[in-house]
Amino acid sequence: SLLYASKKLYWSGTRCPSKDRMDDKIVVITGSNTGIGKYTAIELAKRGAHIILACRNQERAETAKKEIQIKSNNNHIDIEILDTSSFQSVRECASRLKKRLPRIDVLINNAGVLTESHEKSIDGYEIHLATNHLVFNCQIHWDDINLEKESYTPFYIYARSKLANIMFTNELAKRLKGTNITANSLHPGVIKTDLGHNIGGRYQHIFRLFLKILSPILWFFFKNTEEGAQTTIYLASDIKLDNVTGKYFSDCTEVQPSDKALDEQDNRRLWLLSEQMTKLDEI
């Protein structure tokens, strides 16, 4: 009981303090058929939001949609097919959303990937780079943006993609200043999710057995999806944050990111490189 109390009071993080309603708000959530994304969709739907599940797999999205509708008692749940690793898929989804929706009140970029092998997207970019952002080295190895030269370490590369998210969001907030559009980033905590289900390769069964053996330890130190979704729910729903932008949050609290994420010159460089790689200027 002491261990349980310790986990709940310290390791599980803060519960979303906001009880604000989201009636008639339109919320698009990528990667929302499982994990943190699905739990976030359930909670925001409970608050009255119209949820768009932007997912890669139609069948899984339909299953998630039914579950969300039942648990939230909200039928305003729709699906858009989106593969965030494909530029064409992203553009087609954006075009459809623009035609069908009067606006988007909240966009939650939740979709992510963590794989063991050095895979590339359909556009030829490293898969973590393409899906999680357009990743680059935390040490800013600008001459190896596609991770061709160095050894491939999945968890390290995944972490670098998360740094890219923070840097890009900071630059986005700067460029949107004065438009009444805000952009913030967050750290959900260390979560026990399905994200690493591809890790292990040919030894995947051994890796999964290893995780089962460690499950009591993981239960204590890792958050579950409900606990991990709290900061996302907070940023999406709390009206006191309507004018807060360019900030980084953890456990429903504004915190200071790493110095690398605050380098304005590198943030701008990442933005320009992202524009070039996505051919944004051609749209």
Beta strands, then each sheet from edge to edge (+ up, - down):
strand 1: 26-30
strand 2: 50-55
strand 3: 77-81
strand 4: 106-108
strand 5: 185-187
strand 6: 248-250
strand 7: 253-255
sheet 1: 3+ 2+ 1+ 4+
sheet 2: 5+ 6+ 7-
end
